[in-house]
Amino acid sequence: MIKIEHLIELAMEAGQIMTEAEQIERKVESKEGHANFVTEYDSRIQRFLAEHLTELDAEAAFLGEEDGKELFLPEYKKGTLYVIDPIDGTTNFIMGYRLSVVSIGVLSDGMPWQGVIYNPYSKECFFAEKGKGAWMCRGEKKMPFSALGEDNTIGVVRLCTSKRPLSESIVLMGTAPYYEELQEQVFGAARTYFQKSMDLRRSGSAAWDLCCIASGRAGLYFEHRLGLWDYAAGALVVMEAGGKITDMKGKELSFTGSSSALAVSEGIAAGREEYLL
């Protein structure tokens, strides 16, 4: 399995491809579903990551958003699987709304083991490894460190979710825009959480929202349908930061494909307020 430092470096290099992109609107194709797009840069970044990950781990298996399908094969339950979202927040990227991230999740025998999410606009990289906590570093330089497990590593901050109750927290949401049949559920949930919380926010990037839960910037995130690449990395970051993530019904995530997601901070998970709908 690849060291976390190498995954961080690759994510940062992939992010540079994103920020150097030109004439994005001329290189856009539509995919199935409402407002579901792919750009030349999504494909380019995914190829870049797959090629370099293969160099570092010759036995690697890959599942990426731009493969054109979401097929979780039985053999993925054994060994190492790299789950890639080259640009999480593609619509933001196309429109020049500067909030998109590179997400690399690593499953070991079907369960999350490593996760790296890099925002090239804020220069923030969130990462986690099973049992070693969740961390954030800021900057563009490659990481000359073995950060995990060392609280005093320069430039690296250990993440911890918020202790605030739901009534004192911001709620993040995704609208599952590709699935119009979910609109009533989505906006019904939004109304309920709006009434229980300080306010709602929508970023357009599930992986980024999960990082905001892990770092204590928000207390709850929900979305009614995500691809595995949307949450494979971020789910581990949330859990290693002390948060909790399930599907919308409170069941454990299977990490075998599409799912709803409900991530909450330690404060909300342990509090008396009911957060399940």
C-alpha positions as CSV (number, residue, x, y, z in Angstrom):
1,M,0.0,0.0,0.0
2,I,1.2,3.5,-0.8
3,K,2.4,5.8,2.0
4,I,0.1,8.6,2.9
5,E,2.8,11.2,2.1
6,H,2.9,10.0,-1.5
7,L,-0.9,10.3,-1.8
8,I,-0.7,13.8,-0.5
9,E,1.9,14.8,-3.1
10,L,-0.1,13.2,-5.9
11,A,-3.3,15.0,-4.8
12,M,-1.5,18.3,-4.7
13,E,0.0,17.8,-8.2
14,A,-3.5,16.9,-9.5
15,G,-4.8,20.0,-7.9
16,Q,-2.3,22.1,-9.8
17,I,-3.7,20.7,-13.1
18,M,-7.1,22.0,-12.0
19,T,-5.9,25.5,-11.2
20,E,-4.0,25.8,-14.4
21,A,-7.0,24.8,-16.6
22,E,-7.9,27.1,-19.4
23,Q,-11.0,27.4,-21.6
24,I,-12.9,24.9,-19.5
25,E,-16.3,25.7,-20.9
26,R,-15.1,24.5,-24.4
27,K,-14.2,21.1,-23.0
28,V,-17.4,20.0,-21.3
29,E,-19.6,17.0,-22.0
30,S,-22.9,16.0,-20.4
31,K,-23.5,12.7,-18.5
32,E,-26.7,11.0,-17.6
33,G,-28.8,13.0,-15.1
34,H,-29.7,16.7,-14.6
35,A,-26.7,19.1,-14.6
36,N,-24.2,16.2,-14.6
37,F,-21.1,17.2,-16.5
38,V,-17.5,16.0,-17.2
39,T,-14.7,18.1,-18.5
40,E,-11.5,17.2,-20.3
41,Y,-9.7,18.0,-17.0
42,D,-11.7,15.4,-15.0
43,S,-10.4,12.8,-17.4
44,R,-6.9,14.2,-17.5
45,I,-6.6,14.3,-13.7
46,Q,-8.0,10.8,-13.3
47,R,-5.5,9.4,-15.9
48,F,-2.7,11.3,-14.1
49,L,-3.6,9.7,-10.8
50,A,-4.1,6.2,-12.1
51,E,-0.8,6.2,-13.9
52,H,1.2,7.5,-10.9
53,L,-0.6,5.3,-8.4
54,T,0.2,2.3,-10.6
55,E,3.8,3.2,-10.6
56,L,3.8,3.2,-6.8
57,D,1.5,0.1,-6.4
58,A,1.7,-2.3,-9.4
59,E,-1.1,-4.4,-8.0
60,A,-3.5,-1.5,-7.5
61,A,-7.2,-1.7,-8.5
62,F,-9.0,1.5,-9.4
63,L,-12.6,2.8,-9.3
64,G,-12.9,6.4,-10.7
65,E,-15.9,8.6,-11.3
66,E,-14.9,9.1,-15.0
67,D,-14.8,5.3,-15.8
68,G,-18.3,5.8,-17.0
69,K,-19.9,3.3,-14.6
70,E,-20.1,2.5,-10.9
71,L,-19.5,-1.2,-10.7
72,F,-18.2,-2.6,-7.5
73,L,-16.7,-5.9,-8.4
74,P,-16.6,-8.8,-5.9
75,E,-12.8,-8.8,-6.0
76,Y,-12.7,-5.3,-4.7
77,K,-13.5,-6.8,-1.3
78,K,-10.0,-8.2,-1.2
79,G,-6.8,-6.3,-1.4
80,T,-6.3,-2.6,-2.1
81,L,-8.8,-0.4,-4.1
82,Y,-8.1,3.2,-4.9
83,V,-11.3,5.2,-5.3
84,I,-10.8,8.5,-7.2
85,D,-12.8,11.6,-7.7
86,P,-10.6,13.7,-9.9
87,I,-12.7,16.9,-9.5
88,D,-15.4,16.7,-6.9
89,G,-17.4,19.8,-7.7
90,T,-17.2,19.7,-11.5
91,T,-20.1,22.2,-11.9
92,N,-18.3,24.6,-9.7
93,F,-15.1,24.1,-11.7
94,I,-16.9,24.8,-15.0
95,M,-18.6,27.9,-13.7
96,G,-15.5,29.4,-12.1
97,Y,-16.9,29.0,-8.6
98,R,-13.6,28.2,-6.9
99,L,-14.6,25.3,-4.7
100,S,-13.6,21.9,-6.1
101,V,-11.3,19.2,-4.6
102,V,-9.3,16.1,-5.6
103,S,-10.3,13.1,-3.6
104,I,-8.4,9.8,-3.2
105,G,-9.9,7.1,-1.0
106,V,-8.1,3.8,-0.3
107,L,-10.1,0.7,0.7
108,S,-8.3,-2.3,2.2
109,D,-10.4,-5.5,2.0
110,G,-13.4,-3.4,1.4
111,M,-13.1,-0.9,4.2
112,P,-11.7,2.6,4.3
113,W,-8.0,2.7,5.2
114,Q,-6.6,6.0,3.8
115,G,-8.2,9.2,2.6
116,V,-6.7,12.4,1.0
117,I,-8.7,15.4,-0.1
118,Y,-7.0,18.5,-1.5
119,N,-8.6,21.9,-2.2
120,P,-6.2,23.6,-4.6
121,Y,-7.9,27.0,-4.1
122,S,-7.5,27.2,-0.4
123,K,-4.3,25.1,-0.5
124,E,-5.7,22.9,2.3
125,C,-5.1,19.1,2.3
126,F,-7.1,16.9,4.6
127,F,-6.0,13.3,5.2
128,A,-6.4,10.3,7.4
129,E,-5.2,6.8,7.9
130,K,-7.1,4.2,9.8
131,G,-6.4,4.4,13.6
132,K,-4.0,7.3,13.2
133,G,-6.3,10.3,13.4
134,A,-7.3,13.0,10.8
135,W,-5.1,15.8,9.9
136,M,-4.9,19.0,7.8
137,C,-1.9,20.7,6.2
138,R,-1.9,24.0,4.3
139,G,0.4,25.0,1.5
140,E,1.6,23.8,-1.9
141,K,5.0,22.3,-1.0
142,K,5.4,18.6,-1.1
143,M,5.4,17.1,2.4
144,P,8.8,16.1,3.7
145,F,7.4,14.4,6.8
146,S,5.8,11.4,8.4
147,A,3.0,13.3,10.0
148,L,0.6,10.7,11.3
149,G,0.9,10.2,15.0
150,E,3.1,13.2,15.6
151,D,1.2,16.2,17.1
152,N,4.1,18.5,16.8
153,T,4.8,18.1,13.1
154,I,5.3,21.6,11.6
155,G,2.4,22.7,9.4
156,V,0.1,19.9,10.3
157,V,-3.0,20.2,12.4
158,R,-4.8,17.4,14.0
159,L,-8.6,17.5,13.3
160,C,-11.4,17.2,15.8
161,T,-15.1,17.6,15.1
162,S,-17.2,20.2,16.9
163,K,-18.6,19.7,20.4
164,R,-21.5,22.0,19.7
165,P,-25.1,20.7,19.7
166,L,-27.2,20.8,16.5
167,S,-29.0,24.0,17.5
168,E,-25.6,25.8,17.6
169,S,-24.2,24.3,14.4
170,I,-24.2,24.9,10.7
171,V,-25.7,22.2,8.6
172,L,-24.2,21.3,5.2
173,M,-26.3,19.7,2.5
174,G,-26.1,18.2,-1.0
175,T,-29.1,18.4,-3.3
176,A,-28.3,15.2,-5.3
177,P,-29.0,17.2,-8.4
178,Y,-28.6,14.3,-10.9
179,Y,-31.7,12.5,-9.3
180,E,-34.7,14.7,-9.7
181,E,-36.9,12.1,-8.1
182,L,-35.3,12.8,-4.8
183,Q,-36.2,16.5,-4.7
184,E,-39.1,16.3,-2.3
185,Q,-37.0,14.2,0.2
186,V,-34.0,16.5,-0.2
187,F,-35.8,19.8,0.5
188,G,-38.0,18.3,3.1
189,A,-34.9,17.3,5.0
190,A,-33.4,20.8,4.4
191,R,-36.4,22.4,6.0
192,T,-36.3,20.2,9.0
193,Y,-32.6,20.7,9.6
194,F,-32.9,24.5,9.0
195,Q,-35.4,24.6,11.8
196,K,-33.1,22.7,14.1
197,S,-29.8,24.4,13.4
198,M,-28.2,27.8,13.0
199,D,-28.3,27.8,9.2
200,L,-27.7,25.7,6.1
201,R,-24.9,25.8,3.5
202,R,-24.3,24.0,0.2
203,S,-20.9,23.9,-1.3
204,G,-21.4,21.6,-4.3
205,S,-18.7,19.2,-3.2
206,A,-19.5,16.3,-0.9
207,A,-15.8,15.5,-0.1
208,W,-15.3,19.2,0.9
209,D,-18.4,19.1,3.1
210,L,-17.1,16.0,4.9
211,C,-13.8,17.8,5.6
212,C,-15.7,20.7,7.1
213,I,-17.4,18.3,9.5
214,A,-14.0,16.8,10.4
215,S,-12.5,20.2,11.0
216,G,-15.3,21.5,13.2
217,R,-16.5,24.1,10.7
218,A,-20.0,22.5,10.6
219,G,-21.8,20.0,12.6
220,L,-24.0,17.9,10.2
221,Y,-23.9,17.0,6.5
222,F,-26.5,15.1,4.6
223,E,-27.1,14.0,1.0
224,H,-29.6,11.5,-0.3
225,R,-27.3,9.9,-2.9
226,L,-23.6,9.9,-3.5
227,G,-21.2,7.8,-5.5
228,L,-18.6,5.8,-3.7
229,W,-15.9,8.2,-5.0
230,D,-17.8,11.1,-3.4
231,Y,-17.4,9.7,0.2
232,A,-14.7,7.0,0.3
233,A,-12.0,9.4,1.4
234,G,-14.1,11.9,3.4
235,A,-15.9,9.3,5.4
236,L,-12.6,8.1,6.9
237,V,-11.5,11.7,7.6
238,V,-14.7,12.3,9.5
239,M,-14.5,9.1,11.6
240,E,-10.8,9.6,12.4
241,A,-11.7,13.2,13.6
242,G,-14.2,11.7,16.1
243,G,-17.3,12.2,14.0
244,K,-19.9,9.6,12.9
245,I,-21.1,8.8,9.4
246,T,-24.0,6.6,8.3
247,D,-26.6,6.5,5.6
248,M,-29.7,8.7,6.1
249,K,-31.4,5.9,8.0
250,G,-28.6,5.6,10.5
251,K,-27.2,2.4,9.0
252,E,-23.4,1.8,8.6
253,L,-22.0,2.6,5.1
254,S,-21.1,-0.5,3.1
255,F,-18.5,1.1,0.9
256,T,-19.7,-0.9,-2.0
257,G,-21.3,1.8,-4.2
258,S,-23.9,4.5,-4.1
259,S,-25.4,5.5,-0.8
260,S,-27.0,8.3,1.0
261,A,-24.8,9.9,3.7
262,L,-25.3,11.6,7.1
263,A,-22.2,12.8,8.8
264,V,-22.3,14.4,12.3
265,S,-19.9,15.8,14.8
266,E,-19.0,14.3,18.1
267,G,-21.1,16.9,19.8
268,I,-24.3,16.1,17.8
269,A,-23.8,12.4,17.9
270,A,-23.5,12.4,21.7
271,G,-26.1,15.1,22.3
272,R,-29.8,14.8,23.3
273,E,-31.1,16.4,20.2
274,E,-32.5,14.0,17.6
275,Y,-30.7,14.3,14.3
276,L,-32.0,11.3,12.4
277,L,-35.1,12.2,10.3
